[in-house]
Amino acid sequence: MIPPNSTTRLLSYVAGIGLAVLATITPVAAQQAGKIRFAVGPFQATPGDTRNAYEPFFRHLAAAAGRDFDLVVTTDWAGIATALANGQADAAWMGPWGYVLANKEGQAQAIATVKYDGKPFYHAIIVARPSLTLAKWPEDAKGLSISFADRGSTSGWLIPTFWFKSREIDPKSYFKYREGASHPANEIAVANGQVDLATDYDRNLRSMIERKLIAADAVKVVWTSEPLPNDALVARAGLDPALTEKLREAALGIDETAAKTLLPPHYTGWVPATHKSYELIEQAGASLGIIKR
């Protein structure tokens, strides 16, 4: 159990393997070579899939800055926050809650927000087995099994936890609860009947259906959140301001045509961002007693 008001302990709790992997990109030789150390979370079903999908973007940023780069794909979300705070990563593409944790832990700063199908926002969702009858939500789901994502996930943990608790529901006692899975794993678990319900986000569900990782009728959406700010491009505190600006300009300069080769499908570019862009996420974390505002 994570004590309230302890961002540092939260990050230590969930960093796990992700932080251990990130440690591999900090050798002195890499720093002497002037490499930019990038990190990205588990957006795809496997680390290899994530690397293939996101590496062209980071290669573009590094080229714009005239630098070589390393890219590590983490196995959880909050491990990136810890890595940015510890100076193990210079910049990252990360989820909104992971960014807020990174800001609270080490003053990392959002410099851009990604657009998906032209929009800088998305929704958290909860999916269910199609055979379940859930006429009244969440009452008809009480006692069912549910899988939340890891505690560094915005849509997979923070927002659904906040939503339930704002209605005086403790998910851990209301459901047969488990947590820590990746978003793709959550969808597959529901599709395979291993769990009744799972958290996810709409972009991931659409992507998995398009890539035929699950069938369109393998799950059904039973809850959708209000709009949430999309993923952030984040720079660590203390990164050379000139380099930070080059990374920002390189991201903002990606138009819809360039996005087709530099970004994963449906991502169409970036818009400017500051910490205030993620105020809604910060409010949710504060309301749960995890961070202080």
Backbone bond lengths (Angstrom), bond angles and torsions (degrees), N, CA, C in turn:
res aa  C-N    CA-C-N  psi(-1)  N-CA   C-N-CA  omega(-1)  CA-C   N-CA-C  phi
1 M - - - 1.468 - - 1.516 108.92 -
2 I 1.309 117.48 132.99 1.453 121.03 -176.56 1.514 109.20 -91.76
3 P 1.347 118.56 125.21 1.455 119.50 178.98 1.510 110.89 -62.49
4 P 1.368 117.64 142.95 1.456 119.06 177.81 1.513 112.08 -63.23
5 N 1.353 115.20 160.24 1.463 122.86 176.82 1.519 112.87 58.74
6 S 1.313 117.32 33.52 1.459 119.38 -178.24 1.516 109.73 -133.73
7 T 1.330 116.30 80.68 1.460 120.32 179.70 1.514 111.10 -61.62
8 T 1.331 116.82 -40.20 1.459 120.29 -178.15 1.514 110.88 -59.92
9 R 1.345 117.07 -44.19 1.459 119.15 -179.61 1.518 111.47 -69.28
10 L 1.324 116.93 -34.88 1.453 119.45 176.08 1.519 110.70 -59.45
11 L 1.319 115.80 -47.23 1.459 119.39 -178.96 1.519 111.22 -63.32
12 S 1.321 117.39 -40.56 1.457 120.50 178.55 1.523 110.52 -63.91
13 Y 1.330 115.84 -37.12 1.460 121.48 -177.14 1.515 112.04 -64.86
14 V 1.356 116.20 -41.68 1.456 119.26 -172.98 1.517 114.26 -100.80
15 A 1.323 118.42 -10.13 1.466 119.24 -175.23 1.511 111.64 -64.04
16 G 1.329 117.32 -48.94 1.454 123.40 172.15 1.506 115.01 47.66
17 I 1.324 113.67 -132.38 1.455 120.37 -177.41 1.514 111.66 -61.74
18 G 1.347 116.81 -34.65 1.461 119.45 -177.95 1.503 112.24 -56.07
19 L 1.335 118.13 -44.21 1.450 121.53 -179.99 1.518 110.39 -67.94
20 A 1.333 116.92 -38.75 1.466 119.49 178.64 1.516 110.67 -61.44
21 V 1.340 116.09 -40.10 1.462 119.64 178.25 1.517 110.69 -66.49
22 L 1.336 116.85 -41.76 1.461 119.68 -179.33 1.516 111.52 -62.42
23 A 1.318 117.25 -28.92 1.464 119.87 -179.90 1.519 111.46 -61.13
24 T 1.339 117.53 -21.00 1.453 120.15 -178.48 1.514 112.47 -73.63
25 I 1.340 118.52 -9.09 1.461 118.99 -178.88 1.522 111.85 -103.05
26 T 1.352 117.23 19.87 1.452 118.85 -177.19 1.522 114.63 -114.63
27 P 1.326 120.83 19.05 1.453 119.00 179.22 1.521 111.51 -63.00
28 V 1.317 115.38 151.71 1.460 120.58 -179.34 1.514 110.85 -58.85
29 A 1.332 116.12 -36.94 1.462 119.67 -178.09 1.522 111.18 -59.65
30 A 1.350 116.67 -40.25 1.464 119.86 -179.67 1.518 110.77 -64.71
31 Q 1.334 117.23 -40.83 1.447 120.28 -179.19 1.527 111.01 -69.38
32 Q 1.325 116.14 -38.64 1.457 119.18 179.34 1.525 111.07 -64.93
33 A 1.334 115.81 -30.00 1.459 120.03 179.95 1.521 111.48 -76.90
34 G 1.335 117.25 -5.59 1.456 120.78 178.64 1.509 113.66 75.85
35 K 1.307 118.37 23.58 1.453 121.12 -178.89 1.529 110.96 -72.75
36 I 1.321 115.56 143.61 1.458 120.62 169.25 1.524 107.39 -86.04
37 R 1.309 115.82 132.05 1.468 120.38 -177.43 1.523 108.57 -100.81
38 F 1.342 115.88 106.42 1.456 122.57 -179.04 1.533 109.80 -99.51
39 A 1.330 115.08 153.37 1.461 120.80 174.34 1.517 109.09 -139.81
40 V 1.328 115.49 150.46 1.462 121.62 177.81 1.527 107.62 -144.89
41 G 1.335 115.96 146.09 1.464 120.83 -176.80 1.516 112.82 -83.43
42 P 1.337 116.13 -178.04 1.475 121.91 -174.84 1.522 112.67 -79.86
43 F 1.324 117.33 69.93 1.460 121.16 -177.86 1.527 112.97 -75.15
44 Q 1.339 116.89 -29.25 1.459 120.35 -177.04 1.525 110.38 -107.68
45 A 1.324 115.31 176.17 1.468 120.19 -174.07 1.521 112.73 -64.13
46 T 1.342 117.54 -33.11 1.457 121.34 179.24 1.523 109.17 -132.77
47 P 1.347 118.16 157.55 1.463 119.77 175.98 1.525 112.78 -56.75
48 G 1.328 116.94 -36.45 1.457 120.01 178.89 1.518 111.82 -64.22
49 D 1.330 116.53 -41.42 1.463 120.30 177.88 1.524 110.54 -62.72
50 T 1.339 116.33 -42.29 1.462 120.37 -179.68 1.522 110.56 -63.83
51 R 1.318 116.63 -44.43 1.461 119.77 179.55 1.527 110.79 -59.96
52 N 1.318 116.89 -46.64 1.462 120.37 -179.02 1.530 111.77 -60.91
53 A 1.333 115.86 -36.30 1.460 120.02 -176.04 1.525 113.08 -78.24
54 Y 1.333 117.37 -33.18 1.464 120.71 -170.39 1.523 114.48 -107.95
55 E 1.323 118.20 -16.36 1.464 119.92 -177.52 1.531 113.62 -61.71
56 P 1.337 120.16 -37.42 1.477 118.29 178.26 1.531 112.94 -57.54
57 F 1.323 117.75 -36.38 1.465 120.87 178.48 1.517 110.73 -64.24
58 F 1.328 116.84 -47.91 1.461 119.57 -178.37 1.525 111.60 -68.43
59 R 1.316 117.36 -33.02 1.460 119.95 175.24 1.531 110.01 -63.31
60 H 1.322 116.07 -39.11 1.467 121.30 177.33 1.525 111.00 -62.23
61 L 1.338 117.72 -45.57 1.465 120.78 179.14 1.524 111.01 -61.58
62 A 1.335 115.63 -45.80 1.462 119.20 -178.52 1.521 111.16 -63.02
63 A 1.322 117.05 -40.70 1.457 120.38 179.82 1.529 110.78 -64.25
64 A 1.329 116.48 -39.06 1.464 120.11 178.97 1.517 111.72 -64.37
65 A 1.340 115.42 -30.33 1.465 120.53 179.29 1.520 112.09 -89.13
66 G 1.350 117.49 -4.82 1.458 121.23 -178.87 1.512 113.06 68.55
67 R 1.348 115.80 34.47 1.465 120.15 -176.50 1.515 110.30 -130.05
68 D 1.319 115.96 159.06 1.457 122.43 168.60 1.526 107.47 -82.92
69 F 1.327 117.42 171.16 1.466 118.49 -177.26 1.518 111.85 -150.87
70 D 1.309 114.49 158.88 1.460 123.65 167.11 1.518 107.19 -117.86
71 L 1.330 116.96 146.02 1.460 121.75 177.05 1.513 109.30 -131.20
72 V 1.323 116.03 126.71 1.456 121.48 175.74 1.520 109.02 -117.83
73 V 1.323 115.83 134.11 1.461 122.59 174.09 1.519 107.49 -98.13
74 T 1.325 117.37 120.08 1.457 120.61 -177.73 1.521 110.96 -87.22
75 T 1.325 115.55 163.39 1.456 121.23 179.27 1.518 112.22 -97.65
76 D 1.318 117.80 -3.02 1.462 121.51 172.61 1.514 108.47 -145.93
77 W 1.343 116.71 175.98 1.456 121.06 -173.52 1.519 112.91 -90.65
78 A 1.306 117.56 -43.96 1.460 119.01 -173.34 1.524 112.40 -76.22
79 G 1.337 117.75 -15.17 1.453 119.21 174.94 1.518 111.64 -59.39
80 I 1.338 117.08 -32.11 1.460 120.42 177.65 1.520 110.22 -66.65
81 A 1.331 116.67 -39.81 1.465 120.39 179.43 1.518 110.74 -59.75
82 T 1.316 116.68 -44.32 1.453 120.79 178.42 1.521 111.31 -64.74
83 A 1.336 116.59 -40.81 1.460 120.72 -179.32 1.524 111.28 -64.02
84 L 1.332 117.48 -40.70 1.463 120.50 176.92 1.524 110.70 -64.59
85 A 1.331 116.49 -41.53 1.464 120.44 -179.60 1.518 111.49 -65.20
86 N 1.329 116.54 -34.64 1.465 121.35 -177.50 1.527 112.67 -89.64
87 G 1.316 117.94 0.91 1.460 120.26 -178.85 1.511 113.94 75.44
88 Q 1.343 117.36 17.45 1.460 120.67 178.96 1.523 112.07 -85.26
89 A 1.324 116.96 -16.06 1.461 122.28 174.42 1.521 107.80 -135.35
90 D 1.316 115.72 144.65 1.464 120.73 -179.33 1.519 112.49 -91.85
91 A 1.315 116.67 -37.44 1.459 121.29 -178.44 1.520 108.56 -152.21
92 A 1.336 115.37 155.48 1.455 118.97 -175.94 1.513 111.53 -152.73
93 W 1.322 114.68 152.19 1.459 122.74 168.17 1.516 104.48 -98.43
94 M 1.321 117.79 115.26 1.455 119.67 -172.29 1.520 112.13 -145.01
95 G 1.322 115.05 159.65 1.446 121.13 179.05 1.524 111.92 -68.15
96 P 1.334 117.28 161.91 1.460 121.32 -175.78 1.520 114.78 -59.44
97 W 1.326 118.24 -44.44 1.460 120.65 -179.88 1.520 110.96 -68.00
98 G 1.312 116.95 -41.27 1.463 119.71 175.20 1.513 110.94 -57.75
99 Y 1.354 116.05 -39.62 1.459 118.89 177.69 1.532 111.70 -63.79
100 V 1.324 117.42 -45.41 1.467 119.66 -179.95 1.525 110.70 -60.27
101 L 1.328 116.96 -40.20 1.470 120.17 176.09 1.528 110.55 -62.42
102 A 1.333 116.22 -41.56 1.465 119.97 179.53 1.517 111.27 -64.50
103 N 1.316 116.66 -36.51 1.455 120.57 177.93 1.521 111.24 -67.79
104 K 1.325 117.12 -42.96 1.462 120.61 -178.96 1.525 111.88 -69.89
105 E 1.317 116.25 -36.72 1.458 120.15 -177.19 1.518 112.56 -79.23
106 G 1.334 117.19 -39.15 1.452 118.50 -172.67 1.507 115.56 -142.31
107 Q 1.340 117.72 16.45 1.465 122.82 176.88 1.533 113.85 61.99
108 A 1.325 116.90 27.21 1.463 119.22 172.34 1.527 108.75 -61.88
109 Q 1.334 116.49 153.60 1.457 120.21 -174.64 1.527 111.84 -126.88
110 A 1.332 115.68 133.55 1.467 120.78 172.36 1.523 109.07 -70.95
111 I 1.324 116.64 133.75 1.468 119.88 179.44 1.528 111.97 -118.60
112 A 1.335 117.74 -12.59 1.463 120.82 177.18 1.525 108.84 -162.74
113 T 1.316 115.55 155.26 1.466 122.83 175.06 1.520 108.14 -120.16
114 V 1.324 116.81 133.76 1.459 120.45 -176.39 1.535 110.53 -78.61
115 K 1.320 115.52 149.17 1.460 121.91 175.07 1.531 109.19 -101.90
116 Y 1.309 115.37 140.07 1.470 121.73 176.95 1.518 107.29 -123.33
117 D 1.324 116.30 119.02 1.466 121.17 -172.44 1.521 110.59 50.55
118 G 1.333 115.35 40.90 1.450 121.62 175.79 1.510 115.83 81.97
119 K 1.342 118.11 -0.82 1.460 121.30 -176.37 1.526 111.20 -116.42
120 P 1.337 117.92 137.91 1.467 120.33 179.75 1.534 113.47 -89.85
121 F 1.321 116.99 26.65 1.466 119.70 179.39 1.528 110.69 -142.95
122 Y 1.332 116.39 166.26 1.459 122.99 -179.36 1.531 108.32 -150.92
123 H 1.338 117.45 -172.07 1.465 121.10 -178.53 1.526 110.47 -135.43
124 A 1.315 115.96 140.91 1.457 121.41 166.25 1.525 107.93 -76.11
125 I 1.317 116.11 148.00 1.465 120.34 178.33 1.530 109.67 -138.20
126 I 1.319 115.10 162.14 1.461 122.15 166.68 1.517 106.66 -122.85
127 V 1.322 115.90 129.16 1.463 120.94 179.61 1.517 109.78 -108.88
128 A 1.329 114.80 156.98 1.465 121.04 -177.79 1.522 110.09 -136.56
129 R 1.311 115.00 163.18 1.461 119.82 171.67 1.531 108.57 -62.83
130 P 1.318 118.84 133.96 1.467 120.99 -175.84 1.522 114.16 -59.12
131 S 1.331 117.29 -26.91 1.470 120.21 -176.41 1.529 113.03 -76.53
132 L 1.324 117.39 -12.48 1.464 120.04 -178.26 1.524 110.84 -73.80
133 T 1.319 116.27 139.52 1.455 122.11 174.24 1.518 108.61 -99.61
134 L 1.314 116.16 111.04 1.460 121.54 -176.54 1.526 108.53 -128.15
135 A 1.325 115.47 69.76 1.463 120.02 -176.56 1.514 111.76 -66.72
136 K 1.328 117.36 -33.58 1.457 121.37 -179.31 1.517 108.78 -122.19
137 W 1.336 116.60 119.49 1.468 121.58 -177.52 1.522 109.94 -106.87
138 P 1.354 117.33 133.07 1.467 127.38 4.22 1.523 113.41 -98.42
139 E 1.343 117.29 7.31 1.462 120.21 -172.49 1.529 113.25 -54.74
140 D 1.333 116.66 -43.00 1.468 119.79 -177.37 1.528 112.72 -72.87
141 A 1.319 116.93 -8.85 1.469 120.57 -179.62 1.531 112.48 -97.14
142 K 1.303 117.41 -4.17 1.463 120.20 -177.01 1.526 110.92 -58.06
143 G 1.328 115.77 132.33 1.459 121.26 178.96 1.514 114.69 88.22
144 L 1.323 117.69 -8.90 1.463 119.67 177.47 1.528 110.59 -77.29
145 S 1.314 115.95 164.48 1.464 119.99 178.03 1.515 109.49 -84.05
146 I 1.338 115.83 141.33 1.458 120.83 -179.51 1.523 109.83 -140.68
147 S 1.319 116.01 142.39 1.463 121.83 178.00 1.516 108.90 -116.63
148 F 1.345 116.05 117.41 1.453 122.25 172.21 1.527 108.25 -92.15
149 A 1.331 115.92 157.05 1.463 120.47 174.07 1.533 109.57 -78.39
150 D 1.333 117.00 -173.35 1.463 119.16 -177.64 1.524 110.68 -73.36
151 R 1.305 116.47 164.40 1.459 122.19 -170.00 1.522 113.78 -72.55
152 G 1.304 117.85 -3.93 1.449 120.58 173.83 1.519 112.59 -93.39
153 S 1.335 117.41 0.23 1.457 121.46 -176.53 1.527 110.92 -90.67
154 T 1.330 115.18 133.29 1.464 120.84 177.96 1.520 110.84 -68.61
155 S 1.329 116.00 -60.81 1.462 120.88 -174.92 1.512 112.88 -78.32
156 G 1.322 116.31 -26.00 1.458 120.07 -175.23 1.512 115.03 -89.91
157 W 1.341 116.92 -14.37 1.466 119.19 179.55 1.532 112.13 -140.10
158 L 1.330 117.30 -59.63 1.468 119.88 -171.71 1.522 112.81 -58.66
159 I 1.323 117.74 -56.82 1.459 120.75 -172.57 1.534 112.38 -67.40
160 P 1.345 119.96 -45.56 1.471 116.93 176.52 1.529 113.08 -64.96
161 T 1.348 117.16 -36.15 1.464 119.03 176.70 1.525 110.24 -62.55
162 F 1.340 116.10 -44.92 1.465 121.18 178.08 1.526 110.89 -60.79
163 W 1.324 117.45 -43.84 1.463 121.12 -178.53 1.528 111.02 -62.40
164 F 1.321 116.80 -47.73 1.466 119.63 -179.72 1.530 111.40 -63.03
165 K 1.322 116.49 -45.98 1.461 119.25 -176.06 1.530 111.68 -70.38
166 S 1.348 117.81 -26.22 1.463 119.41 174.79 1.522 110.84 -67.78
167 R 1.324 116.12 -15.22 1.461 121.91 175.84 1.524 111.14 -108.84
168 E 1.329 115.00 19.43 1.466 123.39 176.61 1.523 112.05 59.01
169 I 1.329 114.90 38.72 1.458 122.17 175.67 1.515 108.78 -116.30
170 D 1.335 116.23 126.16 1.464 121.02 174.12 1.525 107.54 -94.81
171 P 1.330 118.66 110.12 1.462 119.78 -176.51 1.529 113.49 -56.34
172 K 1.325 116.65 -31.16 1.468 119.63 -176.09 1.519 112.95 -68.72
173 S 1.315 117.11 -27.51 1.465 119.91 178.01 1.529 112.18 -102.20
174 Y 1.321 117.07 -22.78 1.468 122.15 -178.41 1.521 111.38 -76.24
175 F 1.333 116.21 -34.19 1.459 122.75 -179.33 1.526 110.61 -117.81
176 K 1.322 115.75 171.30 1.464 121.52 162.98 1.527 104.94 -82.90
177 Y 1.306 115.82 98.50 1.461 122.73 -161.45 1.516 112.82 -100.32
178 R 1.337 114.19 140.93 1.459 120.19 167.65 1.519 107.29 -145.97
179 E 1.330 117.18 160.92 1.452 120.61 -179.37 1.516 110.58 -147.86
180 G 1.344 115.58 167.16 1.455 121.02 174.32 1.513 115.41 110.44
181 A 1.334 118.36 -5.79 1.459 120.54 -178.22 1.526 111.34 -79.05
182 S 1.316 116.49 158.47 1.464 120.47 172.14 1.525 108.56 -75.51
183 H 1.323 116.55 164.83 1.467 119.86 178.60 1.525 112.40 -62.62
184 P 1.341 119.49 -47.34 1.465 118.24 177.08 1.525 112.78 -59.55
185 A 1.330 116.91 -39.07 1.469 120.11 179.06 1.522 110.96 -63.55
186 N 1.319 116.97 -37.29 1.467 120.26 177.53 1.528 111.15 -61.27
187 E 1.333 116.45 -47.12 1.461 119.63 -179.85 1.528 111.38 -61.70
188 I 1.315 115.85 -44.08 1.467 120.24 -178.30 1.523 110.63 -65.49
189 A 1.333 117.61 -37.26 1.467 121.21 179.15 1.523 111.17 -62.48
190 V 1.339 116.81 -40.87 1.469 119.73 177.24 1.518 110.54 -69.41
191 A 1.318 116.70 -44.16 1.467 121.11 -178.90 1.527 111.65 -60.94
192 N 1.330 115.99 -34.21 1.470 120.77 -178.89 1.522 113.15 -88.87
193 G 1.335 117.13 -0.71 1.459 120.17 179.26 1.512 114.75 77.62
194 Q 1.329 117.06 15.49 1.464 120.07 179.70 1.521 112.34 -78.93
195 V 1.320 116.71 -19.73 1.457 122.48 179.49 1.529 107.54 -149.41
196 D 1.330 116.66 151.61 1.464 120.28 -177.00 1.521 112.61 -77.66
197 L 1.332 116.80 -40.21 1.453 122.59 -173.27 1.521 109.57 -136.44
198 A 1.323 116.90 156.41 1.462 120.20 175.39 1.514 110.05 -157.98
199 T 1.318 115.35 151.90 1.460 121.36 176.33 1.529 110.20 -86.84
200 D 1.312 115.05 152.80 1.470 120.93 177.89 1.530 107.67 -166.40
201 Y 1.339 116.59 -167.14 1.459 121.12 171.86 1.523 108.37 -135.74
202 D 1.331 115.83 153.10 1.455 120.13 -170.34 1.518 113.69 -60.03
203 R 1.341 117.37 -36.03 1.464 119.71 -179.85 1.528 110.96 -61.89
204 N 1.314 117.03 -42.35 1.457 120.32 -177.57 1.523 111.14 -66.92
205 L 1.339 117.07 -43.78 1.458 119.81 179.79 1.527 110.47 -59.50
206 R 1.329 116.85 -45.90 1.467 120.16 179.85 1.530 110.76 -61.41
207 S 1.329 116.06 -42.60 1.459 120.19 -179.18 1.527 111.70 -63.22
208 M 1.319 116.79 -42.57 1.467 120.19 -178.15 1.525 111.07 -66.33
209 I 1.333 116.75 -37.10 1.461 119.86 177.41 1.528 110.17 -67.47
210 E 1.320 117.26 -43.84 1.464 120.52 -179.28 1.519 111.87 -63.36
211 R 1.337 116.46 -35.55 1.463 120.30 -179.77 1.519 111.99 -87.82
212 K 1.344 116.03 6.50 1.468 123.28 176.73 1.529 112.74 60.12
213 L 1.325 115.67 31.14 1.458 119.63 173.58 1.519 110.92 -78.42
214 I 1.336 116.22 -28.31 1.458 121.68 169.14 1.528 107.71 -139.87
215 A 1.314 116.49 157.14 1.465 120.77 176.99 1.524 110.03 -76.98
216 A 1.322 116.44 153.50 1.464 121.26 -177.86 1.519 112.32 -61.19
217 D 1.342 117.01 -28.66 1.458 120.62 -178.65 1.534 112.82 -101.22
218 A 1.342 116.26 15.28 1.467 119.58 -177.20 1.519 112.49 -78.13
219 V 1.331 117.24 -22.81 1.469 122.45 178.39 1.525 108.16 -140.55
220 K 1.319 116.00 163.88 1.466 120.13 172.80 1.522 109.06 -133.16
221 V 1.317 116.41 144.23 1.462 121.84 -179.82 1.524 109.29 -83.63
222 V 1.340 116.23 127.05 1.464 120.50 -178.04 1.523 112.85 -115.80
223 W 1.333 116.76 -9.39 1.468 120.37 177.08 1.522 108.81 -153.28
224 T 1.325 116.00 140.22 1.464 122.57 178.31 1.522 108.95 -134.37
225 S 1.321 116.71 135.39 1.464 122.11 -178.82 1.521 111.35 -81.29
226 E 1.314 115.53 174.49 1.450 120.95 168.79 1.534 108.49 -69.58
227 P 1.338 118.74 166.19 1.467 120.01 179.84 1.525 112.07 -59.98
228 L 1.331 115.25 138.07 1.463 122.46 -179.69 1.530 108.97 -121.43
229 P 1.327 118.91 146.44 1.466 119.64 177.82 1.522 111.00 -64.43
230 N 1.309 115.75 137.90 1.457 120.93 -180.00 1.534 112.32 -65.01
231 D 1.333 115.06 176.96 1.461 122.58 -179.53 1.523 111.82 -54.97
232 A 1.317 114.73 152.92 1.464 121.19 -178.57 1.521 111.28 -110.11
233 L 1.330 115.23 147.26 1.458 121.62 162.59 1.518 105.10 -91.50
234 V 1.326 116.16 123.44 1.463 121.47 -168.38 1.524 109.91 -124.29
235 A 1.325 116.17 137.17 1.468 122.56 175.05 1.523 109.00 -111.71
236 R 1.306 115.97 140.33 1.462 119.47 179.73 1.524 110.71 -70.61
237 A 1.319 115.75 156.83 1.459 120.67 174.17 1.522 109.19 -62.76
238 G 1.312 116.74 139.69 1.461 120.55 177.59 1.504 115.01 86.39
239 L 1.349 117.80 -4.52 1.464 118.67 176.13 1.526 108.63 -66.03
240 D 1.319 116.41 139.91 1.463 121.57 -179.85 1.534 110.07 -46.91
241 P 1.333 118.10 120.99 1.475 120.24 -178.29 1.521 113.41 -55.69
242 A 1.317 117.18 -35.73 1.467 119.93 178.93 1.525 110.69 -65.39
243 L 1.332 116.26 -39.65 1.460 120.19 178.00 1.531 109.97 -68.88
244 T 1.318 116.94 -42.48 1.466 120.35 177.41 1.520 110.88 -56.55
245 E 1.331 116.18 -43.39 1.461 120.02 -178.85 1.525 111.31 -66.91
246 K 1.321 117.57 -36.67 1.466 119.97 176.84 1.524 110.92 -63.93
247 L 1.328 116.75 -40.21 1.462 120.23 178.79 1.524 110.44 -65.66
248 R 1.343 115.87 -42.69 1.461 119.87 178.81 1.533 110.97 -61.47
249 E 1.328 116.60 -48.30 1.458 120.69 -177.81 1.534 111.36 -63.69
250 A 1.327 115.94 -37.09 1.463 119.45 179.83 1.527 110.55 -65.51
251 A 1.330 116.84 -39.84 1.465 120.45 178.63 1.530 111.03 -68.70
252 L 1.338 116.06 -48.00 1.468 119.94 -177.62 1.526 112.27 -66.49
253 G 1.329 116.71 -21.54 1.454 120.42 -179.84 1.525 114.28 -80.69
254 I 1.325 117.52 -3.14 1.466 120.90 179.94 1.528 108.92 -80.57
255 D 1.332 117.26 112.02 1.461 120.24 177.04 1.533 109.37 -91.43
256 E 1.325 116.46 -177.46 1.464 119.70 -174.60 1.527 112.14 -64.20
257 T 1.316 116.82 -32.72 1.467 119.61 178.39 1.518 110.88 -68.21
258 A 1.338 116.91 -49.00 1.457 120.65 179.05 1.525 111.60 -64.09
259 A 1.326 116.56 -33.20 1.462 120.56 -178.35 1.530 111.76 -60.67
260 K 1.329 117.19 -27.39 1.466 119.95 -177.72 1.524 112.14 -65.17
261 T 1.334 117.02 -25.19 1.467 119.84 178.77 1.523 113.00 -107.93
262 L 1.340 117.70 -20.88 1.462 120.47 -175.22 1.523 114.07 -99.83
263 L 1.327 117.21 -21.20 1.459 120.75 -175.37 1.530 110.48 -121.75
264 P 1.334 117.52 157.45 1.466 119.65 175.13 1.531 110.73 -60.80
265 P 1.328 118.26 163.22 1.463 121.54 -178.53 1.528 112.96 -52.70
266 H 1.315 115.28 141.20 1.475 125.51 176.92 1.527 113.58 82.33
267 Y 1.332 118.86 -19.59 1.465 119.04 175.24 1.522 108.27 -76.87
268 T 1.339 115.85 131.46 1.467 119.74 -169.68 1.529 113.41 -121.43
269 G 1.308 118.86 10.44 1.454 121.41 178.43 1.522 111.40 136.03
270 W 1.328 115.71 -164.40 1.456 121.60 -174.95 1.526 110.30 -136.00
271 V 1.323 115.75 154.68 1.466 122.02 173.54 1.527 107.32 -122.92
272 P 1.340 117.71 155.44 1.474 119.55 178.84 1.521 111.18 -60.81
273 A 1.320 116.01 149.92 1.466 121.03 178.51 1.519 110.17 -145.13
274 T 1.310 114.72 154.57 1.462 123.26 170.78 1.520 106.94 -133.65
275 H 1.304 116.43 -179.20 1.460 119.18 178.68 1.529 111.37 -60.20
276 K 1.304 116.97 -34.95 1.470 121.21 -178.86 1.526 112.02 -60.98
277 S 1.330 116.83 -25.31 1.462 120.46 178.89 1.523 111.63 -60.78
278 Y 1.334 116.73 -20.78 1.465 121.79 -175.41 1.528 112.04 -113.13
279 E 1.336 115.42 25.42 1.461 120.59 -177.78 1.530 112.37 -61.83
280 L 1.334 117.43 -38.17 1.458 121.08 179.23 1.528 111.28 -59.57
281 I 1.319 116.65 -41.08 1.463 121.45 -179.79 1.525 109.96 -68.30
282 E 1.316 116.39 -41.32 1.459 120.52 178.04 1.525 110.87 -61.78
283 Q 1.318 117.25 -40.49 1.457 121.03 178.59 1.522 111.57 -61.45
284 A 1.334 116.89 -41.48 1.465 120.37 179.22 1.519 110.79 -63.39
285 G 1.341 117.17 -43.99 1.465 120.45 178.88 1.517 112.11 -63.27
286 A 1.328 116.29 -39.32 1.461 120.05 179.06 1.513 111.75 -68.07
287 S 1.335 116.99 -38.10 1.466 120.56 -178.62 1.523 111.47 -65.62
288 L 1.341 116.81 -27.12 1.457 121.00 177.91 1.537 111.97 -86.90
289 G 1.323 116.76 -1.65 1.456 120.48 178.67 1.502 114.64 77.22
290 I 1.329 117.04 17.18 1.472 120.19 -177.58 1.523 111.19 -86.58
291 I 1.331 115.92 -37.27 1.456 120.85 178.60 1.522 109.18 -127.50
292 K 1.314 115.73 162.98 1.456 121.29 174.00 1.526 108.70 -107.13
293 R 1.316 116.82 143.43 1.462 120.78 178.57 1.518 110.12 -95.10
